[in-house]
Amino acid sequence: MIKILLKSLVLIFMAFIFNSCASQFNGLNPEVVNRFDLKADSLILVVKVKDTRFTEYYPANVTKLCSENKDCFPWAYWYVHEGKVLDVIKGDYSKNTIKFAMLQHADYIKEIKREWYVELKEFESQETIEKLSTKYFVEHQSSEYSINH
């Protein structure tokens, strides 16, 4: 009985170690970086998302469009992502964490958000910043997972 328990503990420990190593950031992937315009004046980060929050908000132009048509429904809503900054590819950003919004139909799978390359812009609307509790939104995004699948 003790041998079985000991073997189980060893297997659990090995699985934990393997899983920890498999999700470590090992540096920039040039194939993903090449998908971005590095000449543009922008902020491009590699982020590991820790939390994603659905919001009931969508752009103002959709609100106007849907108010004119009772059968209309928004195709995409703002999702707010919070994560750890793994690397700064371009721009000036010195914090370890970031919060940003992305207009999307549904939440992305964790494999994409584990090492997510995002080009961020700042919202112009103070009302949107207050509603979403962030000043950043995704202009362009990619990931190694997206390229390979």
ROLUMDO-426617 format. One record per residue (C-alpha): residue in three letters; residue number from 1; x negated, y, z negated. Coordinates in nm, 3 decimals. Layout:
+------+------+---------+---------+---------+
| resn | resi |       x |       y |       z |
+------+------+---------+---------+---------+
|  ALA |  NUM |       X |       Y |       Z |
...
+------+------+---------+---------+---------+
This chain:
+------+------+---------+---------+---------+
| resn | resi |       x |       y |       z |
+------+------+---------+---------+---------+
|  MET |    1 |   0.000 |   0.000 |   0.000 |
|  ILE |    2 |  -0.281 |   0.240 |  -0.088 |
|  LYS |    3 |  -0.459 |   0.158 |   0.240 |
|  ILE |    4 |  -0.147 |   0.245 |   0.439 |
|  LEU |    5 |  -0.105 |   0.571 |   0.248 |
|  LEU |    6 |  -0.472 |   0.657 |   0.296 |
|  LYS |    7 |  -0.453 |   0.581 |   0.672 |
|  SER |    8 |  -0.140 |   0.797 |   0.699 |
|  LEU |    9 |  -0.310 |   1.086 |   0.525 |
|  VAL |   10 |  -0.615 |   1.055 |   0.753 |
|  LEU |   11 |  -0.390 |   1.055 |   1.063 |
|  ILE |   12 |  -0.198 |   1.359 |   0.940 |
|  PHE |   13 |  -0.525 |   1.541 |   0.868 |
|  MET |   14 |  -0.663 |   1.455 |   1.213 |
|  ALA |   15 |  -0.343 |   1.573 |   1.382 |
|  PHE |   16 |  -0.363 |   1.900 |   1.189 |
|  ILE |   17 |  -0.727 |   1.957 |   1.291 |
|  PHE |   18 |  -0.656 |   1.872 |   1.657 |
|  ASN |   19 |  -0.353 |   2.100 |   1.666 |
|  SER |   20 |  -0.548 |   2.387 |   1.507 |
|  CYS |   21 |  -0.831 |   2.354 |   1.759 |
|  ALA |   22 |  -0.599 |   2.320 |   2.057 |
|  SER |   23 |  -0.435 |   2.655 |   1.990 |
|  GLN |   24 |  -0.753 |   2.861 |   1.943 |
|  PHE |   25 |  -0.827 |   3.147 |   2.181 |
|  ASN |   26 |  -1.144 |   3.062 |   2.374 |
|  GLY |   27 |  -1.187 |   3.384 |   2.569 |
|  LEU |   28 |  -1.034 |   3.550 |   2.871 |
|  ASN |   29 |  -0.914 |   3.342 |   3.163 |
|  PRO |   30 |  -1.039 |   3.518 |   3.482 |
|  GLU |   31 |  -0.758 |   3.367 |   3.690 |
|  VAL |   32 |  -0.498 |   3.533 |   3.467 |
|  VAL |   33 |  -0.690 |   3.861 |   3.436 |
|  ASN |   34 |  -0.707 |   3.887 |   3.818 |
|  ARG |   35 |  -0.327 |   3.914 |   3.826 |
|  PHE |   36 |  -0.350 |   4.262 |   3.672 |
|  ASP |   37 |  -0.448 |   4.594 |   3.825 |
|  LEU |   38 |  -0.743 |   4.687 |   3.606 |
|  LYS |   39 |  -0.780 |   5.023 |   3.783 |
|  ALA |   40 |  -0.447 |   5.148 |   3.652 |
|  ASP |   41 |  -0.431 |   5.362 |   3.341 |
|  SER |   42 |  -0.275 |   5.104 |   3.114 |
|  LEU |   43 |  -0.302 |   4.895 |   2.802 |
|  ILE |   44 |  -0.363 |   4.525 |   2.872 |
|  LEU |   45 |  -0.383 |   4.284 |   2.579 |
|  VAL |   46 |  -0.394 |   3.914 |   2.510 |
|  VAL |   47 |  -0.142 |   3.839 |   2.236 |
|  LYS |   48 |  -0.035 |   3.538 |   2.033 |
|  VAL |   49 |   0.332 |   3.598 |   1.954 |
|  LYS |   50 |   0.429 |   3.517 |   1.597 |
|  ASP |   51 |   0.792 |   3.629 |   1.607 |
|  THR |   52 |   1.051 |   3.707 |   1.874 |
|  ARG |   53 |   1.376 |   3.890 |   1.807 |
|  PHE |   54 |   1.672 |   3.908 |   2.043 |
|  THR |   55 |   1.839 |   4.248 |   2.050 |
|  GLU |   56 |   2.179 |   4.336 |   2.184 |
|  TYR |   57 |   2.032 |   4.630 |   2.373 |
|  TYR |   58 |   1.988 |   4.671 |   2.746 |
|  PRO |   59 |   1.894 |   4.970 |   2.964 |
|  ALA |   60 |   2.122 |   5.273 |   2.981 |
|  ASN |   61 |   2.178 |   5.239 |   3.358 |
|  VAL |   62 |   2.332 |   4.894 |   3.297 |
|  THR |   63 |   2.557 |   5.040 |   3.029 |
|  LYS |   64 |   2.692 |   5.293 |   3.278 |
|  LEU |   65 |   2.731 |   5.030 |   3.549 |
|  CYS |   66 |   2.913 |   4.791 |   3.315 |
|  SER |   67 |   3.141 |   5.063 |   3.176 |
|  GLU |   68 |   3.277 |   5.106 |   3.529 |
|  ASN |   69 |   3.343 |   4.733 |   3.575 |
|  LYS |   70 |   3.513 |   4.537 |   3.297 |
|  ASP |   71 |   3.390 |   4.203 |   3.441 |
|  CYS |   72 |   3.026 |   4.313 |   3.428 |
|  PHE |   73 |   2.779 |   4.168 |   3.183 |
|  PRO |   74 |   2.408 |   4.246 |   3.146 |
|  TRP |   75 |   2.169 |   3.995 |   3.300 |
|  ALA |   76 |   1.883 |   4.085 |   3.067 |
|  TYR |   77 |   1.842 |   4.225 |   2.719 |
|  TRP |   78 |   1.548 |   4.370 |   2.531 |
|  TYR |   79 |   1.359 |   4.112 |   2.324 |
|  VAL |   80 |   1.110 |   4.240 |   2.068 |
|  HIS |   81 |   0.791 |   4.039 |   2.020 |
|  GLU |   82 |   0.547 |   4.071 |   1.732 |
|  GLY |   83 |   0.208 |   3.914 |   1.748 |
|  LYS |   84 |  -0.161 |   3.900 |   1.681 |
|  VAL |   85 |  -0.391 |   4.078 |   1.926 |
|  LEU |   86 |  -0.644 |   3.821 |   2.049 |
|  ASP |   87 |  -0.828 |   4.053 |   2.288 |
|  VAL |   88 |  -0.809 |   4.398 |   2.446 |
|  ILE |   89 |  -0.871 |   4.371 |   2.821 |
|  LYS |   90 |  -0.813 |   4.737 |   2.903 |
|  GLY |   91 |  -0.718 |   5.045 |   2.712 |
|  ASP |   92 |  -0.764 |   5.171 |   2.361 |
|  TYR |   93 |  -0.602 |   4.957 |   2.092 |
|  SER |   94 |  -0.767 |   4.884 |   1.758 |
|  LYS |   95 |  -0.498 |   4.721 |   1.543 |
|  ASN |   96 |  -0.486 |   4.345 |   1.481 |
|  THR |   97 |  -0.113 |   4.322 |   1.545 |
|  ILE |   98 |   0.131 |   4.463 |   1.799 |
|  LYS |   99 |   0.505 |   4.491 |   1.848 |
|  PHE |  100 |   0.646 |   4.532 |   2.199 |
|  ALA |  101 |   0.970 |   4.486 |   2.390 |
|  MET |  102 |   1.042 |   4.302 |   2.712 |
|  LEU |  103 |   1.356 |   4.305 |   2.922 |
|  GLN |  104 |   1.437 |   3.937 |   2.981 |
|  HIS |  105 |   1.723 |   3.696 |   3.040 |
|  ALA |  106 |   1.614 |   3.444 |   2.774 |
|  ASP |  107 |   1.327 |   3.388 |   2.537 |
|  TYR |  108 |   1.004 |   3.242 |   2.675 |
|  ILE |  109 |   0.869 |   2.910 |   2.556 |
|  LYS |  110 |   0.599 |   2.909 |   2.289 |
|  GLU |  111 |   0.333 |   2.778 |   2.531 |
|  ILE |  112 |   0.354 |   3.105 |   2.728 |
|  LYS |  113 |   0.355 |   3.325 |   2.419 |
|  ARG |  114 |   0.062 |   3.143 |   2.253 |
|  GLU |  115 |  -0.188 |   3.324 |   2.480 |
|  TRP |  116 |   0.016 |   3.590 |   2.658 |
|  TYR |  117 |  -0.149 |   3.855 |   2.876 |
|  VAL |  118 |   0.065 |   4.170 |   2.870 |
|  GLU |  119 |   0.034 |   4.509 |   3.032 |
|  LEU |  120 |   0.212 |   4.755 |   2.806 |
|  LYS |  121 |   0.355 |   5.098 |   2.874 |
|  GLU |  122 |   0.513 |   5.345 |   2.633 |
|  PHE |  123 |   0.885 |   5.418 |   2.636 |
|  GLU |  124 |   0.975 |   5.775 |   2.724 |
|  SER |  125 |   1.307 |   5.767 |   2.541 |
|  GLN |  126 |   1.285 |   5.832 |   2.168 |
|  GLU |  127 |   1.631 |   5.675 |   2.131 |
|  THR |  128 |   1.503 |   5.347 |   2.280 |
|  ILE |  129 |   1.195 |   5.356 |   2.056 |
|  GLU |  130 |   1.420 |   5.394 |   1.751 |
|  LYS |  131 |   1.664 |   5.121 |   1.861 |
|  LEU |  132 |   1.388 |   4.868 |   1.927 |
|  SER |  133 |   1.144 |   4.982 |   1.656 |
|  THR |  134 |   0.855 |   4.988 |   1.900 |
|  LYS |  135 |   0.708 |   5.234 |   2.145 |
|  TYR |  136 |   0.572 |   4.968 |   2.385 |
|  PHE |  137 |   0.735 |   4.763 |   2.659 |
|  VAL |  138 |   0.597 |   4.503 |   2.900 |
|  GLU |  139 |   0.527 |   4.636 |   3.248 |
|  HIS |  140 |   0.360 |   4.317 |   3.372 |
|  GLN |  141 |   0.281 |   3.982 |   3.212 |
|  SER |  142 |   0.120 |   3.647 |   3.282 |
|  SER |  143 |  -0.027 |   3.346 |   3.106 |
|  GLU |  144 |  -0.245 |   3.048 |   3.177 |
|  TYR |  145 |   0.056 |   2.825 |   3.113 |
|  SER |  146 |   0.266 |   3.011 |   3.373 |
|  ILE |  147 |  -0.003 |   2.978 |   3.638 |
|  ASN |  148 |  -0.051 |   2.605 |   3.579 |
|  HIS |  149 |   0.316 |   2.507 |   3.565 |
+------+------+---------+---------+---------+
